[in-house]
Every structure is written in C-alpha cells, then in structure tokens.
Amino acid sequence: MNRIKKAGCVLLVLLWMLPLFSAAAEGSSAAEDPIIVRVGDVCYTRSQIQPALQSDINLAQLTAGTYLTEEEQQAQRLATVERYVDAALIQVKLKEAGWNEFTAEEETTLKDAARNRYEQIWQGIWQKAQSSGEEFTEAQVSEFMEDVGYTVSAVYEEMKAYERRCRAIELYCPGLVITQDMIREYYEENFLNPDRERYENNLDLYETEIIAQKNESFYTPEGYRAIKQILLAYPKEVDRAVKNERARYNLAAQAMTEVMQQLLSAATQAESWEDMKDAKAAYDAAEAELKEARAELVKKRNAAARPLIQPTADAILEEFSAGIDIDTLIKRYSTDTNEANTTGGGYPFHPDSKNWTEEFSTAASRLRKPGEISQPVFSDLGIHILYYASDIPGGEHELTAQEEEILTASATDYYQGLELQKLIAEWKPDYEIETHPELMDE
C-alpha cells in the first residue's frame, strides 16, 4: 500500500527512510551545536535536526527528479523545524500528564526493535548496492548510513518519538471514530485518484512505470489482456538460408548509421534547407535500401523457416486441441522461461501498446476471447504461438483482504494524525516557543 515512485543512485533511493529524530552528537559544545527548537524545557539541537532535514531534502529531490532551488530548500528547512516544534510540544504535554517517561522494560523493547529495524534497512541498502552492478563493501554501506545520521541510536529516538505520538493520540483523541466512508475517501484521495489521473489516458507512462518496473498501481487502463506464448527458436538451417540477405541488411544498416551522422552534421552547419538537400537525399536513399533489405530478409527467413517449423507447430496445436493445457505445452516446447509466461498469469498486453514487435502485436490483437490460440507468428525474436490467457480487469484495483486491513490501519493513523495536528495548533498559543532555523546553515 505504501508505494513511492522514485529514481536515483543506488544508495540515495533509501534516504526517504531516514528517521525524523537523531541522537545528539556526543561531546558537542553549545556553541558547536546550537539549540534550534525550544518548547518549555524540551530542546532540539542542530545535530539532532540536520539528518532529518537532509533526508527531507533528498526525498523531495528524488520525488521531483530535480534539485531544489535555494528558496525551496529554505521552505523545506522551515517545515522540518516546525515538525520538531510539534514533537517538542507533544513531549511537554505528555510530561504534564505524567506519560512522557519510559519504563526500563519499554526502553529495552524499543532498543531491540531499533536494532532490528537498523539491520533491516542496512540489508535493504546492501541488497540494492549488490544489484546495482556497482561495487560496494559492507564497510561503505555502514559508513554511508552513519554519514547520513542513520544509527541505531537515531532509530531508537525515532521509535520513542512515534510512541509518544501514539500516547498523545490515546490521551487526547480517544473519541475519534473512523468510518468506512472516511477510509474510502482516504483511499481515493491518496491512492486511486492519483493513479487514475496519471494513467487513464497515458498508456506509455503506465507501461513504463508500472509494467516495466513491476510496480503496483491502484488503477489499470481498460483494454488489457494476458497473453502467454510458446516461443520457438529458428532452426540453424534458416541462418544458412538467409546468409546473403542478412549480409545485405547489415551493410544497409551500417550505411544508414553513416548517413544519419552526415545528416545531423549537415543540420548543425546548414543555414537553409537547401544546404541539407544532398544529405537528406542520401538519408532517404539509405532508408529505402534498409527497408527493402529487411523485407527481403524477413521474406526469405519466413519461407525457409515455415516448412522446418510447421511439424512442431502442428504437433503443439494438436496437443492443445486434445486438451493439454497451455502451461504444460509452454514447459514442453517454449524457449521463453520468463515467470510471467510460465507460472504467472501471462504478459499484460494492450492493442495500442508500442512495446511489442509488430508481428506479435498484430497476432495478439486478432485473438478474440480467452482460450484462443494462434497459428505460428514469425518475428525477429523467434516463432510465436500466442495464447489469450485472460482479460485483465480495467479500472479500480480490487483490494485483497490483507490490503483492506493495511488500508484501514493507514487511514486510521492518517485521521488520528490530523486530529492530533488540530490539537497541537490549539496548544501552541499557550506555550513559549523558540526557533532558530537560520542557525541550521552555520
């Protein structure tokens, strides 16, 4: 339920998990570590707030895909400091009620949980580092986490702050009732409607962000179907049969690259269209030759492959007609071992998608209903026998029972947070609050 779309370097992608609170730097003097927030006798210093501020800025930049301006960073600085004002005010109110302290047993439980969470985050960053293709050592990951303020002590402080927030909600918001209508409104506003607006009329974006990245979406554009395939490789005899046609095609492709470079060079130097005329004519001629060479290659390849592959294709179709299920046939014949094709539901395919070969797309679109299978389809990837596995329901994502439970918990936390924020706003005039956001830059 908690999906964040983001991009960036392998270590920065997890900066959003940095804590709100950080333990103060040991041995820092008051001059070195000035107080930024004071509410009553509760204070937060620069060393405590700086990691959270940097985390907020990093997350904002990763989400936006660009660096924040000085003005935007200043606005974020004020917002982060204000969060600490709220946290300090909660502590003051809990002290007044005698609920701010933790028993030895509670502290032990929180410290154990902090160590476990730190290790989970460490492992997450380590796995990201390993899968990135870049070289990182365990020491580098630990150093990185320490540099950005993510220590076991920081996690412990974060967990205590969250526990204080829960205590404040229990103490001051006991009568809040969360209805199904409120949960539905929260779901629509934060999950469903943003995805609907983003993807309903933008198939390319949906396939880039959701299908290609294997992300979760709460809205699916209409018209998708699941396609499975039995993919057969071209026999070696086909390569020998099209040797001359492939050589011609390769030469045409090389020539096309050369004239493309010449056209781009001419475009940068030309003062008028007339100056580009010769380069454009050479490009058009190379393009025509490439198309003709490809057409001849495909024609010869298909003609050579068809009689060689037809007996296998006929056997597959006969077995299918006899009642052998598609998954068994895929396992028996197909070179495509992708999980979506073997044990999954199939590839999400849309007739308007631009991510498939023309031959695949045409054949998949011609299948009219679930359960239909195609004749052999020839493409550069091999010989496809396509199977219409199912329709993929469009529109709103149907939540599972587990997702409903997570949604309810998330919505409850959200509305409780709103109620607590209202109370905090009411409390503030009654207390002397001191802030020094300008000292964050010194």
C-alpha positions in Angstrom: 0.0 0.0 0.0 2.9 2.4 0.7 4.3 2.9 -2.8 6.8 5.6 -3.6 7.9 6.1 -7.2 11.5 7.4 -7.3 14.8 7.2 -9.2 18.4 7.9 -8.3 21.6 6.3 -7.3 21.6 3.0 -5.5 22.1 4.4 -2.0 20.0 7.6 -2.3 16.9 5.6 -3.1 16.5 4.6 0.5 17.1 8.1 2.0 13.4 8.5 2.5 13.6 6.0 5.3 15.9 8.2 7.4 14.5 9.0 10.8 12.8 12.1 12.0 15.0 12.2 15.1 18.7 11.8 15.7 20.7 11.4 18.8 22.7 14.5 19.7 26.4 14.4 18.7 28.4 13.3 21.8 30.9 15.9 23.1 29.4 18.8 21.2 29.5 22.2 23.0 26.6 24.6 23.0 28.5 26.8 20.5 29.1 23.9 18.2 25.6 22.5 18.5 23.1 25.4 19.0 19.5 24.9 20.0 17.2 25.2 17.1 13.9 24.4 18.8 12.8 25.0 22.4 9.3 24.4 23.8 9.3 24.8 27.6 12.2 22.6 28.8 12.3 20.4 25.7 15.0 21.3 23.2 16.3 20.0 19.9 19.8 21.0 18.6 21.2 21.3 15.1 22.9 17.9 15.2 19.6 16.3 16.1 17.6 18.1 13.3 20.2 18.1 10.5 19.9 14.4 9.4 16.1 14.7 9.2 16.4 18.0 7.2 18.8 16.4 4.7 16.6 13.4 4.4 13.6 15.6 3.7 15.5 17.5 1.0 16.8 14.3 -0.6 13.3 12.8 -0.7 11.9 15.9 -2.2 14.6 15.9 -4.9 14.2 12.2 -5.7 10.4 12.6 -6.0 10.7 15.7 -8.1 13.5 14.3 -10.2 15.4 17.6 -9.9 17.4 19.6 -7.3 15.6 22.0 -5.1 16.2 25.7 -5.5 17.5 27.8 -2.6 14.0 29.1 -2.0 12.6 25.5 -2.0 15.3 24.3 0.4 14.5 27.2 2.7 10.9 26.3 2.7 11.8 22.7 3.5 14.1 23.9 6.3 11.2 25.7 7.9 8.8 22.8 7.5 11.3 20.4 9.1 11.9 22.7 12.1 8.2 23.1 12.5 7.9 19.3 12.8 10.3 19.4 15.7 8.2 22.1 17.3 5.3 19.7 17.2 7.4 16.9 18.6 8.6 19.0 21.4 5.1 20.2 22.2 3.9 16.6 22.4 6.7 15.9 24.9 5.7 18.9 27.0 2.0 17.8 27.1 2.9 14.2 28.0 5.2 15.5 30.8 2.3 17.4 32.2 0.2 14.2 32.1 3.0 12.1 33.5 3.2 10.0 30.3 6.5 11.1 28.8 8.8 8.6 30.5 9.5 5.0 29.6 9.9 2.1 31.9 13.1 0.0 31.8 11.1 -2.8 30.1 9.7 -0.4 27.5 13.1 1.0 26.7 14.6 -2.5 26.3 11.8 -3.4 23.9 12.3 -0.2 21.9 16.1 -0.7 21.7 15.7 -4.3 20.5 13.2 -3.1 17.8 15.6 -0.3 16.8 18.5 -2.7 16.3 16.2 -5.0 14.2 15.0 -2.1 12.1 18.5 -0.7 11.6 19.6 -4.2 10.4 16.6 -4.5 8.1 17.5 -1.1 6.5 21.1 -2.0 6.3 20.3 -5.2 4.5 18.0 -3.3 2.1 20.7 -0.8 1.2 23.2 -3.7 0.9 21.0 -5.6 -1.5 20.3 -2.5 -3.6 24.0 -1.9 -3.8 24.7 -5.5 -4.8 22.0 -5.5 -7.5 23.2 -2.1 -8.9 26.2 -3.5 -10.7 28.4 -1.1 -8.9 31.0 -2.3 -6.3 30.2 -1.5 -2.6 31.7 -3.1 0.5 29.8 -3.7 3.8 32.0 -1.1 5.4 31.0 1.5 2.8 27.3 0.8 3.4 27.8 1.2 7.2 29.8 4.4 6.7 27.1 5.8 4.4 24.4 5.1 7.0 26.4 6.8 9.7 27.2 9.8 7.5 23.5 10.5 6.9 22.7 10.1 10.6 21.1 6.7 10.4 22.4 4.9 13.5 20.8 2.5 16.0 20.6 5.5 18.4 18.8 7.5 15.8 16.3 4.7 15.1 15.7 4.4 18.8 15.0 8.1 19.2 12.6 7.8 16.2 10.7 5.0 17.8 10.4 6.8 21.1 9.0 9.8 19.2 6.5 7.6 17.5 5.5 6.0 20.8 5.0 9.5 22.3 2.8 10.4 19.3 0.7 7.3 19.9 0.4 8.1 23.6 -0.7 11.7 22.8 -3.4 10.3 20.4 -4.6 7.8 23.1 -4.7 10.5 25.7 -6.1 13.4 23.8 -8.0 11.9 20.8 -9.9 9.0 22.5 -13.3 9.7 20.9 -12.3 9.7 17.2 -14.4 7.2 15.2 -13.0 6.1 11.8 -15.9 5.2 9.5 -15.8 3.2 6.2 -16.7 6.4 4.3 -13.6 8.1 5.8 -11.4 5.1 4.8 -12.9 5.2 1.3 -12.2 8.9 1.0 -8.7 8.4 2.2 -8.1 5.6 -0.3 -9.5 7.6 -3.2 -7.6 10.7 -2.4 -4.2 9.2 -1.7 -4.1 6.1 -3.9 -6.9 5.6 -6.5 -7.4 9.0 -7.9 -3.8 9.9 -8.4 -3.2 6.7 -10.3 -6.4 7.2 -12.4 -5.3 10.7 -13.3 -1.8 9.6 -14.2 -2.5 6.5 -16.2 -6.1 6.6 -17.6 -5.1 8.4 -20.8 -1.4 7.7 -20.8 -0.7 4.0 -21.8 3.0 4.6 -22.4 3.5 6.0 -18.9 1.6 3.1 -17.3 3.7 0.6 -19.1 6.9 2.4 -18.2 6.2 3.0 -14.6 4.0 0.0 -13.7 4.5 -2.9 -16.1 8.2 -2.4 -16.9 9.2 -1.6 -13.3 6.9 -4.2 -11.8 5.3 -1.6 -9.6 1.8 -1.6 -8.0 -1.0 0.6 -9.4 -4.4 1.2 -8.0 -5.8 1.9 -11.4 -5.5 -0.1 -14.6 -6.3 1.3 -18.1 -9.1 -0.5 -19.9 -8.3 -3.0 -22.7 -5.5 -5.1 -21.3 -5.4 -8.9 -21.8 -3.0 -11.5 -20.6 -1.0 -13.3 -23.3 1.1 -16.4 -23.0 3.3 -17.7 -25.7 5.2 -20.8 -26.9 8.4 -19.3 -28.4 10.3 -21.5 -30.8 13.9 -20.7 -32.0 14.7 -20.6 -35.7 16.4 -23.7 -36.8 20.1 -23.3 -37.7 19.3 -24.1 -41.3 17.5 -20.8 -41.5 20.6 -18.8 -40.8 22.4 -20.5 -43.6 19.5 -20.0 -46.0 19.4 -16.2 -45.4 23.2 -15.6 -45.3 23.2 -13.3 -48.4 20.1 -11.4 -47.3 21.5 -10.8 -43.8 24.8 -9.6 -45.2 22.9 -7.1 -47.4 20.8 -6.0 -44.5 23.8 -5.5 -42.2 25.5 -3.4 -44.9 22.3 -1.3 -45.3 22.1 -0.8 -41.6 25.7 0.4 -41.4 25.2 2.8 -44.3 22.0 4.1 -42.6 24.1 4.9 -39.5 26.7 6.8 -41.6 24.2 8.9 -43.5 22.3 9.6 -40.3 25.5 11.1 -38.8 26.1 13.1 -42.0 22.5 14.4 -41.9 22.9 15.5 -38.3 26.3 17.2 -39.1 24.7 19.0 -42.0 21.8 20.1 -39.8 24.1 21.8 -37.4 26.0 23.6 -40.1 23.2 24.5 -42.6 21.9 28.0 -42.9 19.0 26.9 -45.0 17.1 23.8 -46.1 18.9 23.9 -49.4 22.2 23.3 -47.6 20.8 20.0 -46.3 19.2 18.8 -49.5 22.0 16.4 -50.5 22.4 14.9 -47.1 18.6 14.4 -46.8 18.5 12.7 -50.3 21.3 10.3 -49.2 19.4 9.6 -46.0 16.2 8.8 -47.9 18.0 6.5 -50.3 19.7 4.7 -47.4 16.4 4.4 -45.6 14.7 2.9 -48.7 17.5 0.4 -49.1 17.3 -0.6 -45.5 13.6 -1.2 -45.7 14.0 -3.2 -48.9 16.8 -5.3 -47.5 14.8 -6.0 -44.3 11.7 -7.0 -46.3 13.8 -9.4 -48.4 15.5 -10.9 -45.3 12.1 -11.4 -43.5 10.5 -12.9 -46.6 13.4 -15.4 -47.1 13.7 -16.2 -43.4 10.0 -17.0 -43.1 9.9 -19.0 -46.3 12.9 -21.0 -45.1 11.6 -21.5 -41.5 8.0 -22.4 -42.2 8.4 -25.9 -43.6 11.0 -26.7 -40.9 8.9 -25.5 -38.0 5.4 -26.5 -39.2 5.5 -30.1 -38.0 6.4 -28.9 -34.4 3.7 -26.2 -34.6 1.1 -28.7 -35.9 2.0 -31.1 -33.0 1.6 -28.3 -30.5 -1.8 -27.2 -31.8 -3.0 -30.8 -32.0 -2.0 -31.4 -28.4 -3.7 -28.2 -27.4 -6.9 -29.3 -29.2 -6.7 -32.6 -27.4 -7.0 -30.9 -24.1 -3.4 -30.4 -23.0 -3.2 -27.1 -21.1 -1.0 -24.2 -22.2 1.3 -24.3 -19.2 2.3 -27.9 -19.9 2.9 -27.0 -23.6 5.0 -24.0 -22.6 7.1 -26.1 -20.3 7.5 -28.8 -23.0 8.3 -26.6 -26.0 8.9 -22.9 -25.2 12.3 -21.1 -25.0 10.6 -18.3 -23.1 11.0 -19.2 -19.5 10.0 -15.8 -18.0 8.0 -16.3 -14.9 5.0 -14.3 -16.2 4.9 -16.7 -19.1 5.4 -19.9 -17.2 3.9 -19.8 -13.7 2.4 -16.3 -13.9 -0.8 -15.1 -15.5 0.8 -14.0 -18.7 2.1 -10.8 -20.2 -0.1 -7.7 -19.9 -0.8 -6.8 -23.5 -2.8 -3.8 -24.9 -3.6 -3.5 -28.6 -2.4 0.1 -28.5 0.9 -0.6 -26.8 4.1 0.3 -28.7 6.3 -2.1 -26.7 5.8 -5.2 -28.8 7.0 -6.2 -32.2 4.5 -5.5 -35.0 4.0 -9.2 -35.7 3.4 -10.1 -32.0 1.0 -7.1 -31.5 -1.0 -7.9 -34.7 -1.4 -11.6 -33.8 -2.2 -10.9 -30.1 -4.9 -8.4 -31.2 -6.5 -10.8 -33.5 -7.3 -13.3 -30.7 -10.9 -12.6 -29.9 -11.5 -14.3 -26.5 -9.8 -16.1 -23.6 -8.8 -19.6 -24.5 -7.9 -18.9 -28.2 -4.5 -19.8 -29.6 -2.8 -18.5 -32.7 -1.1 -20.1 -35.7 2.7 -19.6 -35.8 3.8 -16.0 -35.9 7.3 -15.1 -37.2 9.3 -12.2 -35.8 12.9 -11.3 -35.1 12.6 -12.9 -31.7 11.5 -16.3 -33.0 8.4 -18.2 -33.9 5.5 -17.4 -31.5 2.3 -19.4 -30.8 0.2 -17.0 -28.7 -2.5 -17.9 -26.2 -5.2 -15.5 -24.9 -5.0 -16.4 -21.2 -7.5 -13.9 -19.7 -8.9 -10.4 -19.7 -7.2 -8.1 -17.2 -10.0 -6.0 -15.5 -9.6 -2.3 -16.1 -10.4 0.4 -13.6 -10.0 0.4 -9.9 -7.7 -2.2 -8.3 -9.7 -4.7 -6.2 -8.1 -4.8 -2.8 -7.4 -8.1 -1.1 -8.3 -8.8 2.5 -4.8 -8.1 3.6 -4.7 -4.8 1.6 -8.0 -3.8 3.2 -6.5 -4.4 6.6 -3.4 -2.3 5.8 -5.6 0.4 4.3 -7.7 0.6 7.4 -4.6 0.9 9.7 -3.1 3.5 7.4 -6.3 5.5 7.2 -6.7 5.3 11.0 -3.2 6.6 11.5 -3.8 9.4 9.0 -7.0 10.7 10.6 -5.6 10.4 14.1 -2.7 12.4 12.9 -5.0 15.1 11.5 -6.8 15.2 14.8 -3.6 15.5 16.8 -2.4 18.3 14.5 -5.6 20.3 15.2 -4.9 19.9 18.9 -1.2 20.9 18.5 -2.4 24.1 16.7 -4.7 24.8 19.7 -1.9 24.2 22.2 0.8 26.4 20.6 -0.5 29.8 21.8 -0.3 28.6 25.4 3.5 27.9 25.3 6.6 29.9 24.8 8.1 28.5 21.6 11.6 29.4 20.4 13.0 28.5 16.9 16.3 29.4 15.1 16.1 27.9 11.6 18.8 30.4 10.5 21.3 28.6 12.7 20.9 25.4 10.6 23.3 26.8 7.9 26.1 28.0 10.2 
